[in-house]
Amino acid sequence: MIALLLLVLVIASGGMFMCRLGALSMLGFEENREKHLELENKLREAQGYVVAKFIKNSYPGNKKVLLISDAANSAFNLALLEQLRDSGVGALVQENLTLPDAAADKLITPAVDRAAEARAIEDAIAKHPDAGVVIVSGISPSGESLGRLSIYRKPVNARPKLIILGVSNLVEWFADQIENGIFAAMVVTDLTKSFDSGTETVPENPLEAFNMRYVLINKDNLERNRRFFR
């Protein structure tokens, strides 16, 4: 009987220990997750700083900047907006990238989806014809919708300067648009720069933070960054 009671106590103690260990592990996971998100946001906010400096230096007379971004990423959008404002960009407006709701009985193919995304971009631009610079962020990583825009057919002085963020499928077509002046710049992720947000820290200097992950490519530095396009 005593042996049985001792066995029960051992099992119960072991169970309590495992519960505590599990709770501590969960707390550690949550802490690491929050740290990871904080560092990721700092890296993304740094894009706003660098893009703002690029706009100020390249288009000093520009009066209005339009940011088109995904509504689902509101925390990042707000951080980017604040950084752009803090960096000295003047009149700044933001439009959510709003896609129409699909009917339940209709099949949405990738081609249809990209066409809808292109229309959403153009609808947002049409609301702000006085915006000289348009930043497009949060679109499909393929960037295929950008090839469907009709604004390219407008004269150079009648269309805004486009700055593209967040495209990962960097085919040669994008380099051509930069070279031809269709895109003023693209911010791309440099996959050769490994950053472990679980162990490393992000510099307070936004330019240093930006350089840990991203590259801004424009006409001036396109040739030395051709390796990003395939």
PyMOL commands that set and color helices and strands:
alter all, ss='L'
color gray80, all
select helices_A, chain A and resi 2-58+71-86+110-126+144-148+151-153+156-158+172-179+206-211+223-228
alter helices_A, ss='H'
color red, helices_A
select strands_A, chain A and resi 64-69+91-96+133-136+161-165+183-189+214-218
alter strands_A, ss='S'
color yellow, strands_A
deselect
rebuild
show_as cartoon
